[in-house]
Amino acid sequence: YMLFVLNADGVPSVAQFVQILPLTSYQRPTAAILPPVADVTIPAGGNSFFGGFGIDAGGISGYSWQFPGATPSTASVSTPGNIVYPSPGIYVASLAVTNTAGLTSQVPATRIVTVTDFSVAAGPATQNVMPGGSASYGVGITPLLGFTGTVTFSVTGLPTGATASFVPASVTTNGATFLNIVTTAAAPFGSYPLTITATSGGISHTTSITLVVGRCVDTI
């Protein structure tokens, strides 16, 4: 359009040309994530499938994903697929899109990813047994960040002549198990630090206890 103004005598000014562009030429696009359709909760070492798109009448030319704490941590395609989260925590996955006019979405689309965890504790700290005797420890699991997985157990550091078992062998979500240690008459005297490992999926936690195999002292 040629634009000019007229004075009171009808004399026009020097004309200026004004171009009115279609709305899509200067409007920023909108980013959307689908899937997942909502925030997700997964266990450590698990994955979530991501896909997305942009809303813009002129078309989308670029995608920029950010996945803090995940593998891969970035992507530049519309559907990056399975994203793995190895460590517990709360993370924000985001998508920004760019349209064919070079404009980027002002507000990225986001999903909150909660990677669950648990803690483990055992007691008592120390148990004393004679060779041929037995000891028992309680081992408790506390869920964190909505953890609902199954935890299995193992123990290391046992002396020669000692065997261990967990009853029950696994715990789901929360609860406790008992570590039962049985020694033979050949178990050597000494103090033995033991490490209990609790494992669920891709994450493990440990706690420490002590087994003391002692000599019986006769009283006269």
Backbone torsions as a table, in degrees:
resi	resn	phi	psi	omega
1	TYR	NA	141.7	174.3
2	MET	-97.0	120.6	-174.2
3	LEU	-114.1	130.7	174.5
4	PHE	-150.2	167.0	179.1
5	VAL	-119.5	155.5	179.1
6	LEU	-113.9	142.3	174.3
7	ASN	-87.4	-173.8	-176.3
8	ALA	-63.7	-23.3	179.4
9	ASP	-92.5	3.0	178.8
10	GLY	82.2	15.8	179.5
11	VAL	-86.5	125.3	-177.6
12	PRO	-80.3	152.0	172.8
13	SER	-78.3	176.9	172.1
14	VAL	-67.1	130.7	-175.1
15	ALA	-74.8	148.0	172.5
16	GLN	-121.5	141.1	176.9
17	PHE	-91.4	132.7	179.7
18	VAL	-120.1	126.8	178.0
19	GLN	-106.9	124.8	176.7
20	ILE	-101.2	114.1	-176.7
21	LEU	-87.5	157.1	173.9
22	PRO	-59.8	153.8	-177.8
23	LEU	-54.8	-39.6	-175.4
24	THR	-68.2	-12.3	-177.5
25	SER	-76.8	-20.0	-178.5
26	TYR	-132.4	-0.3	178.7
27	GLN	-87.6	132.8	-179.9
28	ARG	-70.4	146.8	178.5
29	PRO	-76.9	169.3	177.3
30	THR	-116.3	133.1	178.9
31	ALA	-96.8	145.9	178.2
32	ALA	-140.6	141.8	177.5
33	ILE	-108.3	126.1	178.1
34	LEU	-168.3	112.6	-2.7
35	PRO	-82.2	171.5	-6.1
36	PRO	-73.4	159.6	-177.0
37	VAL	-80.5	-15.0	-178.4
38	ALA	-152.8	179.0	175.2
39	ASP	-58.8	151.3	-174.4
40	VAL	-125.0	153.9	174.5
41	THR	-126.0	124.0	-177.6
42	ILE	-136.4	158.2	175.2
43	PRO	-76.8	159.9	177.1
44	ALA	-59.1	134.8	-176.3
45	GLY	87.6	-5.1	179.4
46	GLY	-85.6	-178.9	-178.0
47	ASN	-138.6	161.7	174.5
48	SER	-134.1	140.7	-177.6
49	PHE	-88.7	126.4	-178.0
50	PHE	-117.9	139.2	171.6
51	GLY	-146.6	159.2	-179.2
52	GLY	-159.0	174.8	178.7
53	PHE	-156.2	168.7	177.0
54	GLY	-118.4	149.3	178.4
55	ILE	-109.2	111.3	-179.8
56	ASP	-165.9	127.9	-176.7
57	ALA	-65.0	-25.9	-179.2
58	GLY	-86.3	-8.1	178.8
59	GLY	103.6	155.9	-179.2
60	ILE	-106.9	133.5	-178.6
61	SER	-112.1	-13.9	-177.3
62	GLY	-154.8	150.7	179.3
63	TYR	-127.7	138.0	178.4
64	SER	-133.4	104.6	178.7
65	TRP	-97.5	143.6	172.8
66	GLN	-126.9	125.0	-179.9
67	PHE	-126.9	77.3	179.4
68	PRO	-59.4	135.6	177.7
69	GLY	78.4	6.1	-174.5
70	ALA	-121.2	172.0	175.2
71	THR	-127.8	118.0	-4.0
72	PRO	-72.5	164.0	-178.5
73	SER	-89.9	-17.3	177.9
74	THR	-141.9	163.6	174.8
75	ALA	-156.7	155.3	-177.6
76	SER	-130.9	26.3	176.7
77	VAL	-120.8	164.8	-176.8
78	SER	-68.0	-34.5	-178.4
79	THR	-126.9	92.2	-179.6
80	PRO	-72.9	-16.5	176.1
81	GLY	84.2	-142.4	-175.2
82	ASN	-74.5	124.3	177.5
83	ILE	-112.7	125.2	-173.8
84	VAL	-97.1	133.7	177.3
85	TYR	-115.3	103.1	-173.4
86	PRO	-79.5	-25.2	-171.8
87	SER	-118.6	144.5	177.9
88	PRO	-62.0	151.3	178.1
89	GLY	149.8	-177.2	177.7
90	ILE	-117.5	122.8	-173.9
91	TYR	-126.0	153.7	177.3
92	VAL	-114.5	114.4	173.7
93	ALA	-90.5	138.1	-175.9
94	SER	-137.9	153.6	177.5
95	LEU	-132.9	128.1	170.1
96	ALA	-118.9	144.3	-179.9
97	VAL	-123.5	154.3	178.7
98	THR	-122.1	134.4	-179.4
99	ASN	-89.4	178.3	-176.2
100	THR	-68.9	-14.5	176.0
101	ALA	-87.3	-0.8	178.8
102	GLY	88.2	8.6	179.5
103	LEU	-93.7	139.9	-177.3
104	THR	-106.1	145.4	178.7
105	SER	-54.1	132.3	-174.9
106	GLN	-72.7	-37.7	179.6
107	VAL	-117.7	114.3	179.3
108	PRO	-65.1	152.3	170.4
109	ALA	-79.7	144.3	-175.7
110	THR	-135.8	156.1	168.9
111	ARG	-137.1	137.5	175.6
112	ILE	-90.9	127.3	179.5
113	VAL	-111.5	116.2	177.7
114	THR	-100.9	118.3	179.4
115	VAL	-103.0	112.9	-169.1
116	THR	-75.2	163.6	-177.3
117	ASP	-149.1	175.7	175.1
118	PHE	-151.1	162.8	174.5
119	SER	-120.9	158.2	-179.0
120	VAL	-131.9	142.5	177.0
121	ALA	-144.4	152.7	-178.2
122	ALA	-140.2	153.9	177.5
123	GLY	-163.4	161.5	-0.2
124	PRO	-71.0	168.2	-177.4
125	ALA	-65.3	-33.0	-176.5
126	THR	-139.7	139.9	173.7
127	GLN	-128.8	139.5	177.8
128	ASN	-109.0	133.0	177.1
129	VAL	-137.5	156.7	169.2
130	MET	-94.1	153.2	175.6
131	PRO	-51.3	131.7	-174.8
132	GLY	91.9	-6.4	179.1
133	GLY	-94.7	-176.0	-178.4
134	SER	-138.2	160.0	178.4
135	ALA	-142.0	155.5	-179.7
136	SER	-135.1	139.3	177.6
137	TYR	-125.4	144.6	172.1
138	GLY	-91.7	137.2	-179.8
139	VAL	-126.0	119.0	-176.2
140	GLY	-111.7	145.6	178.3
141	ILE	-115.1	131.4	176.3
142	THR	-118.8	121.5	-179.7
143	PRO	-74.2	144.6	176.9
144	LEU	-129.5	143.4	176.2
145	LEU	59.1	33.9	177.2
146	GLY	80.4	25.4	-178.4
147	PHE	-60.5	135.1	178.5
148	THR	-136.1	18.3	-174.6
149	GLY	-82.9	178.9	177.1
150	THR	-102.6	130.9	-176.7
151	VAL	-110.5	131.2	174.0
152	THR	-111.9	164.9	-170.0
153	PHE	-131.9	152.7	171.7
154	SER	-150.0	162.2	179.8
155	VAL	-137.9	141.9	177.6
156	THR	-127.7	158.7	177.6
157	GLY	100.7	5.9	-178.5
158	LEU	-66.3	142.8	176.2
159	PRO	-74.9	165.9	173.7
160	THR	-57.6	139.1	179.0
161	GLY	84.5	11.5	178.6
162	ALA	-124.0	140.1	176.3
163	THR	-126.7	155.0	-176.6
164	ALA	-133.3	152.1	174.9
165	SER	-148.1	149.9	177.1
166	PHE	-110.0	131.6	179.9
167	VAL	-130.5	111.8	-4.0
168	PRO	-72.7	168.0	-176.4
169	ALA	-72.6	-21.6	-179.7
170	SER	-147.4	160.5	179.3
171	VAL	-132.2	135.6	178.7
172	THR	-106.0	129.0	178.9
173	THR	70.0	-70.7	177.7
174	ASN	-152.4	175.6	-178.7
175	GLY	127.8	-160.8	-173.8
176	ALA	-143.1	156.5	171.7
177	THR	-131.0	168.5	177.8
178	PHE	-118.4	130.5	173.9
179	LEU	-93.4	113.6	179.6
180	ASN	-105.4	124.3	179.9
181	ILE	-115.9	128.1	179.3
182	VAL	-118.1	129.7	178.7
183	THR	-108.9	157.5	174.2
184	THR	-101.9	172.8	179.4
185	ALA	-64.8	-17.9	-179.0
186	ALA	-88.6	-0.6	-179.3
187	ALA	-62.3	126.8	-177.8
188	PRO	-74.8	148.9	177.5
189	PHE	-66.4	151.1	176.7
190	GLY	148.2	173.8	177.3
191	SER	-107.6	126.3	-172.2
192	TYR	-122.2	110.7	172.9
193	PRO	-72.2	129.3	-178.8
194	LEU	-114.5	145.5	177.4
195	THR	-115.9	120.2	175.6
196	ILE	-95.8	128.2	179.1
197	THR	-113.2	126.8	176.5
198	ALA	-109.6	127.1	-173.1
199	THR	-127.7	136.6	173.3
200	SER	-145.2	116.9	-179.5
201	GLY	60.3	-123.9	-176.2
202	GLY	-95.1	13.0	-177.3
203	ILE	-133.1	145.5	179.1
204	SER	-134.3	148.8	173.6
205	HIS	-131.4	151.8	-178.5
206	THR	-124.7	158.0	171.6
207	THR	-145.2	154.5	-173.1
208	SER	-115.1	144.0	174.2
209	ILE	-138.6	174.2	179.7
210	THR	-132.2	135.5	174.1
211	LEU	-112.2	124.2	177.7
212	VAL	-111.2	119.1	175.2
213	VAL	-98.6	111.3	-171.3
214	GLY	-115.6	162.1	179.1
215	ARG	-88.6	137.1	177.6
216	CYS	-77.9	131.8	179.6
217	VAL	-107.3	118.7	179.9
218	ASP	-71.8	142.0	178.1
219	THR	-104.6	127.9	-179.2
220	ILE	-95.2	NA	NA
